[in-house]
């Protein structure tokens, strides 16, 4: 089969397309003919330095999220899965390939009316956004600030917060990304590349009640300063390269609750993704797929994400 190999850590160019042996599903596994592979920001960090929650040994086929059709199953797995459209995580590796053997128990069936590319776009980001919204619990009329509002998770948070009845303030980098957030329902948009972006927010809504911090660094710290007493700040990403440096003491002094990443148990992950897919099937949640690259151009996909040139989700089109 065709696959993309990572044999050493480094820039995007270390991702090299080549051949690999076809995986064979073992006991309790299913074999997926991959149509689309998910790419996350964390995967670019792993490629560069080995950073991340998974520690596969090199050489490795990267990729933790795939979608496609089940073609066969191993011993003990339900044969009724064959022919089903599904999405699944791989356990940290093996996703950038034409075939992937995964745990059959972890498969999530794609609802009728939802395309496979949409389902893959919602596999990780839909799970994250749904968990964040549930953890923050925005109420009607509250002011919710979404950083990186044109990103994979950010575009979903804008929609979910708006659906909860919140006033959504989108912070994004550049006019193109700001327009994406506005089209998704954000009532206020600020360009955080501009030095006075927090003044724009204050003039529009005063302070905010919730911050979804997917950037960290100086932008995350500036967003923290916009929170009123009783506010909540949920930090889930570090696109800037560092977490927002906010101490528990500083948060307590302002009456703010800090949450770093939603607390999600492994057994809850599939249900969160399934919830996002159900919202998409009902027409209430739209996955923004800003760029698609063929499998052989995985290096270009990583370079695009790192350049901050992307909007929404980036996918590898495998078949």
C-alpha positions as CSV (number, residue, x, y, z in Angstrom):
1,X,0.0,0.0,0.0
2,X,1.0,3.7,-0.3
3,X,1.9,5.4,2.9
4,X,3.8,8.4,4.3
5,X,6.9,7.6,6.4
6,X,8.5,9.6,9.2
7,X,12.1,8.3,9.7
8,X,13.6,11.3,11.5
9,X,12.3,14.3,13.3
10,X,12.5,17.6,11.5
11,X,10.8,20.0,9.1
12,X,7.9,19.0,6.9
13,X,10.3,17.6,4.3
14,X,11.0,14.6,6.5
15,X,7.5,13.2,5.6
16,X,8.2,11.0,2.6
17,X,5.7,9.0,0.6
18,X,6.6,5.4,-0.1
19,X,5.4,1.8,0.1
20,X,4.5,-0.3,3.2
21,X,3.2,-3.8,3.8
22,X,-0.6,-4.1,3.9
23,X,-1.7,-4.4,7.5
24,X,-3.7,-7.5,8.5
25,X,-6.4,-7.1,11.2
26,X,-5.6,-9.0,14.3
27,X,-8.0,-10.3,16.9
28,X,-10.7,-7.7,17.7
29,X,-9.5,-5.4,14.9
30,X,-11.0,-4.0,11.7
31,X,-9.3,-3.0,8.5
32,X,-10.3,0.3,7.0
33,X,-9.8,1.3,3.4
34,X,-8.9,4.9,4.1
35,X,-10.5,7.7,2.2
36,X,-9.4,10.6,4.3
37,X,-6.8,11.1,7.0
38,X,-7.0,13.7,9.7
39,X,-4.1,16.1,10.4
40,X,-3.8,17.9,13.7
41,X,-1.5,20.6,15.0
42,X,-0.1,18.2,17.6
43,X,1.0,15.9,14.7
44,X,3.1,18.7,13.3
45,X,4.8,19.1,16.7
46,X,5.4,15.3,16.9
47,X,7.0,15.4,13.4
48,X,9.2,18.2,14.4
49,X,10.5,17.0,17.7
50,X,8.7,13.9,19.0
51,X,6.4,16.0,21.2
52,X,3.0,14.6,21.9
53,X,0.9,12.1,23.8
54,X,2.0,9.1,21.7
55,X,5.6,7.9,21.5
56,X,5.8,5.5,18.6
57,X,9.3,4.4,17.6
58,X,10.9,5.6,14.3
59,X,10.5,4.8,11.5
60,X,6.7,5.2,11.7
61,X,3.7,6.0,9.6
62,X,2.2,9.0,11.4
63,X,-1.5,9.8,11.7
64,X,-4.1,9.2,14.5
65,X,-7.4,9.7,12.7
66,X,-8.9,8.1,9.6
67,X,-12.2,7.6,7.8
68,X,-13.2,5.1,5.2
69,X,-14.9,1.8,4.7
70,X,-14.3,-1.4,6.6
71,X,-13.1,-4.1,4.3
72,X,-12.3,-7.0,6.7
73,X,-12.2,-7.9,10.4
74,X,-10.0,-10.0,12.6
75,X,-11.0,-12.9,14.8
76,X,-13.7,-12.0,17.3
77,X,-14.7,-8.8,15.6
78,X,-18.2,-8.3,14.3
79,X,-18.4,-9.2,10.6
80,X,-21.4,-7.0,10.3
81,X,-19.0,-4.1,10.3
82,X,-17.7,-5.0,6.8
83,X,-18.9,-2.4,4.3
84,X,-19.7,0.2,6.9
85,X,-18.6,3.8,6.6
86,X,-16.6,4.6,9.8
87,X,-14.2,7.0,11.4
88,X,-11.6,5.9,14.0
89,X,-8.5,6.8,15.8
90,X,-5.5,4.6,15.2
91,X,-3.7,4.8,18.6
92,X,-1.2,7.3,17.4
93,X,0.3,6.0,14.2
94,X,-0.7,4.4,10.9
95,X,-3.1,7.0,9.7
96,X,-1.3,8.4,6.7
97,X,-1.8,5.3,4.6
98,X,-4.2,3.6,2.2
99,X,-5.1,0.9,4.8
100,X,-5.3,1.1,8.6
101,X,-6.0,-1.7,11.1
102,X,-7.8,-0.4,14.2
103,X,-9.6,-1.6,17.3
104,X,-13.1,-2.6,16.0
105,X,-14.7,-1.6,19.3
106,X,-13.6,2.0,18.8
107,X,-15.2,2.4,15.4
108,X,-17.7,5.2,15.0
109,X,-20.2,4.7,12.2
110,X,-20.8,7.7,10.0
111,X,-24.5,8.8,10.0
112,X,-26.4,8.8,6.7
113,X,-26.2,12.3,5.2
114,X,-22.8,13.0,6.5
115,X,-19.9,12.8,4.0
116,X,-16.8,10.9,5.0
117,X,-14.6,14.0,4.7
118,X,-16.9,15.9,7.1
119,X,-16.8,13.0,9.5
120,X,-13.0,12.9,9.5
121,X,-12.9,16.6,10.1
122,X,-15.1,16.2,13.1
123,X,-13.4,13.1,14.5
124,X,-10.9,14.9,16.8
125,X,-12.0,18.5,16.5
126,X,-15.7,17.8,17.0
127,X,-14.8,15.8,20.1
128,X,-12.7,18.6,21.5
129,X,-15.1,21.3,20.7
130,X,-18.1,19.4,22.2
131,X,-16.1,18.7,25.4
132,X,-15.0,22.3,25.7
133,X,-18.6,23.6,25.4
134,X,-19.9,21.2,27.9
135,X,-17.1,22.1,30.4
136,X,-17.7,25.8,30.0
137,X,-21.5,25.6,30.0
138,X,-22.1,29.0,28.2
139,X,-25.5,30.4,29.0
140,X,-27.8,32.5,26.9
141,X,-26.6,36.1,26.8
142,X,-23.1,35.3,28.0
143,X,-20.2,36.7,26.0
144,X,-17.9,34.0,24.7
145,X,-14.4,34.7,23.2
146,X,-13.1,32.1,20.8
147,X,-9.4,32.4,19.9
148,X,-8.2,31.0,16.6
149,X,-11.8,31.2,15.6
150,X,-11.1,30.1,12.0
151,X,-9.2,27.0,13.0
152,X,-10.5,23.4,13.1
153,X,-11.7,23.6,16.7
154,X,-12.4,27.3,16.6
155,X,-14.9,27.1,13.8
156,X,-16.9,24.5,15.7
157,X,-16.8,26.5,19.0
158,X,-18.2,29.5,17.2
159,X,-21.2,27.5,16.0
160,X,-21.7,25.6,19.3
161,X,-21.5,28.7,21.5
162,X,-23.9,30.6,19.2
163,X,-26.3,27.6,19.4
164,X,-26.1,27.9,23.2
165,X,-27.4,31.4,22.9
166,X,-24.1,33.2,23.7
167,X,-22.8,36.4,22.1
168,X,-19.8,35.1,20.2
169,X,-16.6,37.2,19.9
170,X,-14.2,35.7,17.4
171,X,-10.5,36.4,17.6
172,X,-8.6,35.4,14.4
173,X,-5.4,36.3,12.6
174,X,-6.2,38.3,9.4
175,X,-9.2,39.5,7.4
176,X,-9.8,36.2,5.6
177,X,-10.0,34.3,8.8
178,X,-12.1,36.9,10.5
179,X,-14.6,36.6,7.6
180,X,-14.8,32.9,8.1
181,X,-15.7,33.3,11.7
182,X,-18.3,36.0,10.9
183,X,-19.9,33.7,8.3
184,X,-20.3,31.0,11.0
185,X,-22.2,33.4,13.2
186,X,-19.7,35.4,15.3
187,X,-21.3,38.7,16.2
188,X,-18.0,40.5,17.0
189,X,-14.7,39.8,15.2
190,X,-11.3,41.1,16.2
191,X,-7.9,40.6,14.4
192,X,-5.4,39.6,17.1
193,X,-2.6,40.5,14.9
194,X,-3.5,44.1,15.5
195,X,-2.1,45.6,18.8
196,X,-5.4,47.1,19.8
197,X,-7.5,44.0,19.3
198,X,-8.7,43.8,22.9
199,X,-9.9,47.4,22.7
200,X,-12.1,46.3,19.8
201,X,-13.6,43.6,22.0
202,X,-14.1,46.0,25.0
203,X,-15.8,48.6,22.8
204,X,-18.2,46.0,21.5
205,X,-19.1,43.9,24.5
206,X,-17.3,45.2,27.6
207,X,-15.7,42.2,29.1
208,X,-16.3,38.5,28.4
209,X,-17.6,35.6,30.5
210,X,-15.8,32.7,28.7
211,X,-12.5,32.4,26.9
212,X,-11.6,29.4,24.8
213,X,-7.9,29.7,24.5
214,X,-6.4,27.7,21.7
215,X,-3.4,29.9,21.1
216,X,-1.7,30.5,24.5
217,X,1.2,32.9,24.8
218,X,0.6,36.7,24.8
219,X,-2.7,36.3,23.0
220,X,-4.0,34.0,25.7
221,X,-2.8,36.3,28.4
222,X,-4.5,39.3,26.7
223,X,-7.7,37.3,26.5
224,X,-7.5,36.5,30.2
225,X,-7.5,40.3,30.9
226,X,-10.9,40.6,29.2
227,X,-12.6,38.2,31.6
228,X,-15.1,39.6,34.1
229,X,-15.4,38.2,37.6
230,X,-17.0,34.8,37.6
231,X,-15.5,34.1,34.1
232,X,-14.1,30.8,32.9
233,X,-11.0,30.3,30.8
234,X,-10.5,27.0,29.1
235,X,-7.0,26.5,27.6
236,X,-6.8,23.6,25.1
237,X,-4.1,24.5,22.7
238,X,-0.8,26.3,22.3
239,X,-0.6,27.4,18.7
240,X,1.8,30.1,19.8
241,X,4.2,27.5,21.1
242,X,3.5,28.0,24.8
243,X,0.6,28.0,27.3
244,X,-0.7,31.3,28.5
245,X,1.3,32.1,31.6
246,X,-1.5,32.7,34.1
247,X,-1.0,31.7,37.7
248,X,-3.7,30.4,39.9
249,X,-3.2,33.4,42.2
250,X,-3.8,35.8,39.3
251,X,-7.0,34.0,38.4
252,X,-8.3,33.9,42.0
253,X,-7.7,37.6,42.3
254,X,-9.9,38.3,39.3
255,X,-12.5,35.6,40.3
256,X,-11.7,33.6,37.2
257,X,-11.8,29.8,36.9
258,X,-9.0,28.3,34.9
259,X,-9.4,24.9,33.1
260,X,-6.5,23.5,31.0
261,X,-8.0,21.2,28.5
262,X,-11.3,19.5,28.9
263,X,-11.2,16.5,31.2
264,X,-12.3,13.6,29.0
265,X,-12.1,10.0,30.0
266,X,-11.1,7.5,27.2
267,X,-14.5,5.8,27.3
268,X,-16.2,9.2,26.7
269,X,-14.3,10.1,23.5
270,X,-16.3,8.1,21.0
271,X,-19.6,9.5,22.5
272,X,-18.3,13.1,22.1
273,X,-17.4,12.5,18.4
274,X,-20.7,10.7,17.8
275,X,-22.5,13.8,19.3
276,X,-20.7,16.1,16.9
277,X,-21.6,13.8,14.0
278,X,-25.2,13.8,15.0
279,X,-25.2,17.6,15.1
280,X,-23.8,17.6,11.6
281,X,-26.4,15.1,10.4
282,X,-29.1,17.3,11.7
283,X,-27.6,20.3,9.9
284,X,-26.7,22.2,13.1
285,X,-22.9,21.9,12.8
286,X,-20.7,22.5,9.8
287,X,-17.2,21.3,9.4
288,X,-15.1,23.9,7.6
289,X,-12.5,22.0,5.4
290,X,-10.2,24.7,4.2
291,X,-7.6,22.6,2.5
292,X,-7.1,19.1,1.1
293,X,-3.9,17.5,0.0
294,X,-3.3,14.1,-1.7
295,X,-1.5,11.5,0.5
296,X,1.8,12.1,-1.3
297,X,1.8,15.7,-0.3
298,X,1.5,15.3,3.5
299,X,4.7,17.4,3.8
300,X,2.9,20.3,2.1
301,X,-0.1,19.9,4.4
302,X,2.2,20.1,7.5
303,X,4.0,23.2,6.0
304,X,0.6,24.9,5.3
305,X,-0.5,24.4,8.9
306,X,2.8,25.6,10.3
307,X,2.6,28.7,8.1
308,X,-0.7,29.7,9.7
309,X,-2.1,30.0,6.2
310,X,-4.9,27.4,6.7
311,X,-8.5,27.9,7.7
312,X,-10.7,25.3,9.2
313,X,-9.6,21.7,8.9
314,X,-6.7,20.2,6.8
315,X,-7.2,16.7,5.4
316,X,-5.3,14.2,3.4
317,X,-7.3,12.8,0.5
318,X,-6.1,9.2,0.3
319,X,-8.7,7.6,-2.1
